[in-house]
Each structure stands twice: as structure tokens, then as C-alpha cells.
Amino acid sequence: MTLSARTRVAVLAATVAALLITGTAIWSLAAPDDDTINAYLHRSGLAGRHELRVGIFQDQPLLSYAEPKDRNSTRLKDHAGFEIELIRELASYLGFTEDSVKVIDTQVQNRGKDLNDNTVDVVVASFSITPDRERDEVDFAGPYLKTEPEVLMRTGSWAEDSITIRNLADLHGRLCTIGSSTSDDALRTKDINDFDGRATSDDCVKGLLDRKYDAFMLDSVVLAGYIEQHPKQLKLVDLVLNQQEKYGIAVANHDEYLRQVIGNFLQDSYERGDAGAWQHAWDRTLGRVLGDSSQPRPEGVRVLRDYQDGFQAQPAPYQPAQRPPATGPPRAPAVRVRDARRARRR
């Protein structure tokens, strides 16, 4: 049978289209060589480094804590808490040994600065994800914790199980929180300015025990550790305030490659469930006071093809730490998901 000229052209066009599609598919299968943890670490400037520098807090029991005698130590093993356990797992995922992790004490107001002036590579320090911080200060992978503000008070000083923001206003200066924190912002948003904004949680707890303050407002996961330290002297009181905090692991502004690698670590942990890094860290620390909980789903993750391979960095010549240019792959859109189950208090 002889094909007409029009039919021959149509067949040729279909054949070319098929070849192009096949070629694209073949290229797409080959292209993911760049879509790996190793490739992203090289682009972020972290591959080949012999030290991972992590900004932390040292005064939050069960979350991130060092005994006073160890406050000058930069060794991970001299610290304890949920965030410390998570750092240990993250470092292993990135190919670092525990001894090659250097933890550096930071302050609430310095977390973003420490990242962007290259003092640290990441910050894991109860850093709440907010639009302003993401726009102006840092990039976040996460969330790795969801929590809410509550109030720490002396046992016997407040008879009710809950307290309102107006009740806190009536304390007339005998309220403490951490300056520059989201709790500080929440109070000011409610036109409450008669409170003490301190530099550290230790300052507020000491003032509470010494009766300088009657209440310490901060996130429940931070306050939980002080309940374990002072079970007979302090208690948690529910704060009637519709505000949820989401903590993220922070990287320098526009370091999208490192943000995505850390997001893949959290995604791997999330998919492993009870066997994941997050659940192990929770059960050993915060779970002792807050009870059962589960990891919140990470948002905005561009899943890399080897994200579950237990990545181990290849040896490379030492290079001084340098901040890479502010470039990266297109940011994956954040996905709104149902909130993870709230921590149950015993």
C-alpha cells in the first residue's frame, strides 16, 4: 500500500516526537546523578569539610543543655537533649563523626547573624519559623517540632489549670520571657509591655525560684525540662492563646542546597516512623515529660534520589570553610499539611 504525502509527513512527525520523548526520558534518568546528597553538599560548600559547626543553646534541659562546668565545651558529647540527639543523627547523615561536630553557644538574637557571618553552618536552637525570618534572615528546613507557648509557675502559686494573657498582664512586671523570642512578640502584640525580657531561660527560672518572678512564658518543649529538674517546685500551666510555633533547622539565607539536604534527612526520619532519628531522640528526652508524640511532616522538601541511603561523605582534602555564593535550585513550594499530633502531657 502506498502512503499519501500527507500520511508520510504525519508518520515522520510522530516518529520524531517519539524519539524526542524517549531521548528526554533517557536524559531524565541520567540527570539525577546531580540530584544526590553528595552533589548538593558540594554545591553548598559543605562536602569535604572536616568539621560541622552547629549553633545551639546550652541552658534548656531535655532540649539542649550542658552542665555549668561544661558550658565552655564545644564537644557534642558534653551536651544532652532532644536537639543534641537530632544533631548527632544529622551529622551522621551528612557524613560527619560525632568528634567532628563543633557546637557553638548562641543567643536568641544572634542565631541568624551567626549563620550569615559564617560562624556556624547550621543552627538547631528552638528557632521558630516565621515569614519575617525566612524573608530577611535565614532559610529553614523543617519543621522538626511543633509546640505552643505555656507558662511555668511555682507550685501552689496558681490554683487553676490554665491562665490567660490578661492574667499575665495583671502580674505587673513579675512576668519573664526571653527577649526577641516569639513569646516576647506575642506579648507585645497584645499590648503587654510590662515584663522582663531576659537573655537566657536560666535567668527566668532562677528568678522564678527566687520569687523575683511569678511566671515564665515560653514554649512548652523548652519549659518541660525545668519541670523534670524541679518537679516539686515548678508546674506547667496551660496558656489560653491560639499560637503554635514550628521549629526549623536554620541555614544561611539562600543556601538552598544545604536546606534541601537537611530536609531530606528529616524526610527520611519521618518515613521511618518509630525507627526514625526523630522518634529515637524524642523518646530519650522530651518524651519523658511530655509523653508520646510523632514527628511533624517536613515541608517544602525536594526529595533526592539517594535520601535513604545513609550517606557517608567521601574523604577530601581539607579546605577552609567558605560561604558559597547565594545561589541554589528553585525553592520547592511549601506544602500545607495537617498538624502532627500534639504532645500529650502525663
Secondary structure, DSSP 8 states (H G I E B T S, - for coil): ----HHHHHHHHHHHHHHHHHHHHHHHHHHGGGGSSHHHHHHHHT-TT-S-EEEEE-SEETTTEE--GGGTT--BGGG-BSHHHHHHHHHHHHHT--GGGEEEEE--GGGHHHHHHTTS-SEE-SS-B--HHHHHHTEEEEEEEEEE-EEEEEETTS--SSEEEHHHHHTTTT-EEEETTSHHHHHHHHTT---SEEESSHHHHHHHHHTTS-SEEEEEHHHHHHHHHHSTTTEEEEEEE----EEEEEEEETT-HHHHHHHHHHHHHHHHHGGGSHHHHHHHHTTHHHH--------BS----TTTTS----------------S--S-----------------
